[in-house]
Amino acid sequence: MNIDLLRSIINSGAYASNAVIIQEEYKRVFKRDLNSTCPDKLKDAAFMIYARQKDSEDTRLYKLKPSKSVYDEKTRTAYNFVTITDDVAERVLAAHPEWVDRFRTTPN
């Protein structure tokens, strides 16, 4: 699965409408079926797939640490390691340079 498609699914929260795609990709990546009774199993699976694939396909220069988030005052949106973009990261860091420690990678 393309990392951008997966990021789009996560950003939109469209897990149920992409259930087949998520389940097939989960099986391809983890070599087992997605068997869970958890109501958030598709969301969890999407994040697990993303975490596994992000380093190999992700071309973003700014990458947040998985446990960190940032808030962009311009868009009034919180971003995590999946949803952050380079443009948002640059804007946020210009306003809050002290947040650089929340990032796993930056171009500098």
N, CA, C and O of each residue as an XYZ file, in Angstrom:
432
protein
N       0.841     -1.177      0.000
C       0.000      0.000      0.000
C       0.883      1.236      0.000
O       1.884      1.297      0.714
N       0.516      2.189     -0.783
C       1.222      3.454     -0.852
C       1.061      4.198      0.468
O      -0.043      4.274      1.007
N       2.149      4.742      0.987
C       2.137      5.436      2.274
C       1.203      6.645      2.238
O       0.583      6.974      3.249
N       1.095      7.309      1.086
C       0.209      8.465      0.982
C      -1.260      8.055      1.072
O      -2.066      8.766      1.672
N      -1.611      6.917      0.480
C      -2.976      6.409      0.589
C      -3.291      6.075      2.043
O      -4.359      6.416      2.550
N      -2.367      5.417      2.697
C      -2.564      5.057      4.095
C      -2.695      6.315      4.952
O      -3.559      6.378      5.827
N      -1.857      7.304      4.715
C      -1.938      8.569      5.453
C      -3.291      9.240      5.196
O      -3.881      9.811      6.113
N      -3.778      9.174      3.972
C      -5.081      9.750      3.631
C      -6.211      9.059      4.396
O      -7.120      9.723      4.895
N      -6.155      7.749      4.489
C      -7.168      6.995      5.242
C      -7.135      7.411      6.705
O      -8.182      7.624      7.315
N      -5.942      7.526      7.267
C      -5.810      7.905      8.674
C      -6.276      9.339      8.887
O      -6.999      9.615      9.844
N      -5.877     10.252      8.014
C      -6.282     11.654      8.152
C      -7.795     11.821      8.090
O      -8.369     12.619      8.831
N      -8.433     11.071      7.209
C      -9.883     11.211      7.029
C     -10.676     10.403      8.050
O     -11.866     10.649      8.247
N     -10.027      9.443      8.698
C     -10.736      8.586      9.642
C     -11.665      7.605      8.955
O     -12.592      7.083      9.574
N     -11.418      7.351      7.674
C     -12.298      6.489      6.874
C     -11.876      5.028      6.982
O     -11.569      4.389      5.976
N     -11.861      4.507      8.189
C     -11.406      3.134      8.407
C     -12.439      2.119      7.929
O     -12.089      1.147      7.261
N     -13.699      2.335      8.264
C     -14.743      1.371      7.895
C     -14.902      1.270      6.388
O     -15.064      0.170      5.858
N     -14.858      2.394      5.690
C     -15.034      2.356      4.240
C     -13.812      1.783      3.518
O     -13.887      1.458      2.333
N     -12.704      1.661      4.219
C     -11.490      1.078      3.651
C     -11.105     -0.219      4.359
O      -9.942     -0.622      4.340
N     -12.079     -0.865      4.978
C     -11.817     -2.058      5.778
C     -11.113     -3.154      4.987
O     -10.161     -3.760      5.481
N     -11.566     -3.412      3.780
C     -10.971     -4.481      2.973
C      -9.507     -4.165      2.669
O      -8.643     -5.035      2.780
N      -9.235     -2.925      2.289
C      -7.862     -2.517      1.983
C      -6.969     -2.672      3.216
O      -5.861     -3.200      3.125
N      -7.455     -2.210      4.357
C      -6.670     -2.287      5.601
C      -6.422     -3.742      5.976
O      -5.302     -4.107      6.333
N      -7.458     -4.576      5.899
C      -7.300     -5.988      6.269
C      -6.332     -6.711      5.335
O      -5.511     -7.508      5.788
N      -6.427     -6.435      4.040
C      -5.512     -7.090      3.095
C      -4.070     -6.635      3.320
O      -3.143     -7.444      3.270
N      -3.891     -5.357      3.566
C      -2.538     -4.840      3.795
C      -1.973     -5.359      5.116
O      -0.784     -5.664      5.208
N      -2.818     -5.458      6.128
C      -2.397     -6.022      7.412
C      -1.889     -7.453      7.219
O      -0.844     -7.834      7.747
N      -2.649     -8.230      6.454
C      -2.254     -9.617      6.201
C      -0.941     -9.682      5.419
O      -0.095    -10.532      5.697
N      -0.769     -8.786      4.441
C       0.462     -8.764      3.647
C       1.664     -8.382      4.511
O       2.727     -8.995      4.405
N       1.497     -7.387      5.350
C       2.612     -6.870      6.152
C       2.951     -7.794      7.312
O       4.125     -8.070      7.563
N       1.928     -8.276      8.026
C       2.168     -9.039      9.252
C       1.996    -10.551      9.089
O       2.183    -11.305     10.043
N       1.640    -10.991      7.881
C       1.536    -12.428      7.560
C       0.514    -13.158      8.426
O       0.681    -14.334      8.751
N      -0.542    -12.445      8.792
C      -1.642    -13.067      9.543
C      -2.901    -12.212      9.356
O      -2.822    -11.029      9.025
N      -4.048    -12.831      9.573
C      -5.314    -12.115      9.460
C      -5.481    -11.157     10.628
O      -4.910    -11.351     11.701
N      -6.266    -10.133     10.401
C      -6.601     -9.181     11.450
C      -7.772     -9.752     12.230
O      -8.929     -9.566     11.854
N      -7.471    -10.440     13.304
C      -8.494    -11.065     14.141
C      -8.521    -10.351     15.477
O      -7.637    -10.536     16.313
N      -9.526     -9.550     15.666
C      -9.660     -8.805     16.909
C     -11.120     -8.447     17.098
O     -11.852     -8.248     16.129
N     -11.531     -8.368     18.331
C     -12.889     -7.929     18.635
C     -12.901     -6.467     19.065
O     -13.962     -5.928     19.379
N     -11.773     -5.837     19.084
C     -11.664     -4.435     19.482
C     -12.432     -3.554     18.498
O     -12.289     -3.725     17.287
N     -13.234     -2.629     18.984
C     -13.973     -1.755     18.069
C     -13.059     -0.860     17.225
O     -13.466     -0.394     16.160
N     -11.847     -0.620     17.681
C     -10.892      0.220     16.949
C      -9.866     -0.596     16.174
O      -8.791     -0.092     15.851
N     -10.187     -1.847     15.875
C      -9.179     -2.715     15.257
C      -8.696     -2.189     13.910
O      -7.510     -2.312     13.604
N      -9.574     -1.607     13.096
C      -9.142     -1.096     11.791
C      -8.236      0.121     11.960
O      -7.234      0.258     11.257
N      -8.585      0.990     12.882
C      -7.749      2.162     13.172
C      -6.392      1.710     13.691
O      -5.356      2.173     13.214
N      -6.394      0.810     14.663
C      -5.142      0.295     15.219
C      -4.292     -0.369     14.141
O      -3.078     -0.176     14.089
N      -4.937     -1.151     13.284
C      -4.215     -1.837     12.213
C      -3.602     -0.831     11.243
O      -2.466     -1.003     10.801
N      -4.346      0.208     10.917
C      -3.823      1.234     10.005
C      -2.581      1.902     10.599
O      -1.600      2.129      9.890
N      -2.618      2.215     11.884
C      -1.454      2.820     12.533
C      -0.280      1.841     12.598
O       0.872      2.244     12.433
N      -0.565      0.567     12.834
C       0.511     -0.429     12.874
C       1.165     -0.583     11.508
O       2.389     -0.667     11.409
N       0.356     -0.620     10.458
C       0.896     -0.719      9.098
C       1.715      0.522      8.786
O       2.811      0.430      8.232
N       1.182      1.673      9.141
C       1.898      2.917      8.881
C       3.244      2.926      9.595
O       4.263      3.279      9.000
N       3.251      2.544     10.855
C       4.499      2.527     11.618
C       5.526      1.604     10.982
O       6.718      1.911     10.992
N       5.088      0.485     10.434
C       5.992     -0.480      9.814
C       6.551      0.053      8.496
O       7.712     -0.190      8.169
N       5.729      0.778      7.744
C       6.115      1.196      6.398
C       6.695      2.600      6.319
O       7.330      2.942      5.322
N       6.496      3.408      7.328
C       6.814      4.824      7.199
C       8.263      5.108      6.862
O       8.537      5.989      6.046
N       9.185      4.400      7.455
C      10.590      4.690      7.204
C      11.032      4.300      5.803
O      11.905      4.947      5.224
N      10.443      3.259      5.258
C      10.882      2.814      3.938
C      10.286      3.636      2.796
O      10.903      3.747      1.737
N       9.098      4.213      2.992
C       8.443      4.936      1.907
C       8.254      6.418      2.175
O       7.951      7.175      1.253
N       8.421      6.838      3.390
C       8.127      8.210      3.767
C       9.238      9.143      3.311
O      10.397      8.972      3.689
N       8.886     10.112      2.511
C       9.888     11.046      1.995
C       9.848     12.393      2.710
O      10.545     13.324      2.309
N       9.045     12.507      3.761
C       8.976     13.772      4.489
C      10.311     14.050      5.172
O      11.004     13.134      5.614
N      10.650     15.316      5.246
C      11.887     15.733      5.909
C      11.699     15.874      7.414
O      12.632     15.658      8.188
N      10.502     16.234      7.817
C      10.182     16.409      9.232
C       9.323     15.243      9.689
O       8.245     15.007      9.142
N       9.796     14.514     10.689
C       9.054     13.371     11.209
C       8.956     13.496     12.716
O       9.965     13.563     13.418
N       7.727     13.527     13.198
C       7.500     13.589     14.636
C       7.809     12.243     15.283
O       7.715     11.199     14.637
N       8.169     12.275     16.535
C       8.295     11.040     17.303
C       6.881     10.466     17.475
O       5.921     11.226     17.600
N       6.747      9.144     17.482
C       5.405      8.541     17.556
C       4.577      8.973     18.762
O       3.351      9.026     18.673
N       5.208      9.277     19.866
C       4.461      9.635     21.071
C       4.206     11.133     21.202
O       3.647     11.573     22.206
N       4.601     11.921     20.210
C       4.498     13.381     20.299
C       3.467     13.929     19.329
O       3.107     13.282     18.346
N       3.002     15.128     19.623
C       2.102     15.844     18.720
C       2.435     17.326     18.798
O       3.114     17.775     19.721
N       1.951     18.078     17.821
C       2.123     19.523     17.804
C       0.799     20.150     17.396
O      -0.031     19.515     16.746
N       0.618     21.399     17.785
C      -0.607     22.122     17.444
C      -0.247     23.287     16.541
O       0.630     24.091     16.856
N      -0.940     23.364     15.411
C      -0.722     24.437     14.452
C      -1.814     25.482     14.641
O      -2.987     25.217     14.378
N      -1.422     26.675     15.100
C      -2.403     27.728     15.340
C      -3.097     28.178     14.053
O      -4.267     28.560     14.088
N      -2.399     28.137     12.925
C      -2.987     28.596     11.660
C      -4.174     27.723     11.255
O      -5.237     28.239     10.909
N      -3.998     26.424     11.298
C      -5.079     25.520     10.899
C      -5.950     25.095     12.082
O      -6.992     24.464     11.906
N      -5.504     25.452     13.289
C      -6.204     25.083     14.524
C      -6.408     23.571     14.600
O      -7.489     23.068     14.909
N      -5.308     22.874     14.301
C      -5.332     21.420     14.229
C      -4.116     20.852     14.948
O      -3.021     21.410     14.877
N      -4.320     19.742     15.637
C      -3.209     19.002     16.234
C      -2.745     17.954     15.233
O      -3.558     17.329     14.552
N      -1.444     17.768     15.149
C      -0.854     16.813     14.216
C      -0.033     15.792     14.982
O       0.599     16.110     15.990
N      -0.053     14.548     14.483
C       0.761     13.492     15.077
C       1.760     12.997     14.040
O       1.890     13.597     12.974
N       2.459     11.922     14.334
C       3.509     11.436     13.441
C       2.984     10.962     12.086
O       3.754     10.854     11.132
N       1.707     10.685     11.992
C       1.121     10.273     10.719
C       0.659     11.484      9.921
O       0.876     11.548      8.711
N       0.032     12.431     10.577
C      -0.649     13.510      9.871
C       0.217     14.733      9.571
O      -0.168     15.569      8.753
N       1.363     14.852     10.209
C       2.218     16.029     10.007
C       2.752     16.064      8.571
O       3.079     15.029      7.990
N       2.832     17.269      8.017
C       3.453     17.460      6.701
C       4.649     18.383      6.881
O       4.785     19.035      7.917
N       5.512     18.440      5.878
C       6.678     19.322      5.963
C       6.259     20.781      6.099
O       6.860     21.527      6.872
N       5.238     21.194      5.359
C       4.776     22.585      5.435
C       4.292     22.932      6.839
O       4.642     23.983      7.376
N       3.498     22.062      7.427
C       2.996     22.290      8.779
C       4.151     22.309      9.768
O       4.206     23.175     10.641
N       5.065     21.370      9.640
C       6.205     21.296     10.558
C       7.036     22.572     10.506
O       7.440     23.089     11.547
N       7.291     23.079      9.319
C       8.074     24.315      9.201
C       7.362     25.491      9.857
O       7.994     26.302     10.534
N       6.050     25.586      9.660
C       5.268     26.666     10.253
C       5.255     26.557     11.777
O       5.430     27.552     12.480
N       5.046     25.339     12.280
C       4.990     25.117     13.725
C       6.346     25.411     14.369
O       6.415     26.054     15.416
N       7.418     24.939     13.740
C       8.749     25.173     14.309
C       9.168     26.636     14.226
O       9.936     27.103     15.067
N       8.680     27.361     13.234
C       8.966     28.798     13.169
C       8.316     29.515     14.352
O       8.889     30.448     14.914
N       7.125     29.072     14.720
C       6.411     29.670     15.850
C       6.894     29.145     17.197
O       6.853     29.857     18.200
N       7.354     27.888     17.214
C       7.762     27.237     18.468
C       9.054     26.446     18.272
O       9.017     25.215     18.249
N      10.178     27.114     18.134
C      11.437     26.394     17.901
C      11.801     25.437     19.043
O      12.564     24.492     18.843
N      11.267     25.679     20.214
C      11.549     24.793     21.352
C      10.919     23.414     21.180
O      11.248     22.497     21.932
N      10.030     23.247     20.219
C       9.391     21.958     19.970
C      10.229     21.048     19.090
O       9.785     19.953     18.744
N      11.416     21.467     18.724
C      12.251     20.641     17.843
C      12.524     19.265     18.451
O      12.717     18.295     17.718
N      12.541     19.173     19.780
C      12.794     17.880     20.428
C      11.628     16.903     20.272
O      11.769     15.725     20.602
N      10.499     17.360     19.783
C       9.365     16.472     19.519
C       9.530     15.728     18.197
O       8.795     14.784     17.906
N      10.492     16.161     17.413
C      10.710     15.566     16.094
C      11.824     14.526     16.125
O      12.855     14.706     16.773
N      11.590     13.454     15.418
C      12.588     12.394     15.271
C      13.628     12.815     14.233
O      14.820     12.560     14.401
N      13.164     13.466     13.148
C      14.086     13.952     12.134
C      13.661     15.337     11.671
O      12.472     15.646     11.590
N      14.650     16.159     11.371
C      14.466     17.459     10.732
C      15.593     17.596      9.722
O      16.607     16.907      9.841
N      15.441     18.469      8.729
C      16.491     18.557      7.709
C      17.777     19.195      8.203
O      18.796     19.085      7.521
N      17.782     19.847      9.338
C      19.020     20.512      9.824
C      19.831     19.618     10.718
O      20.887     20.024     11.202
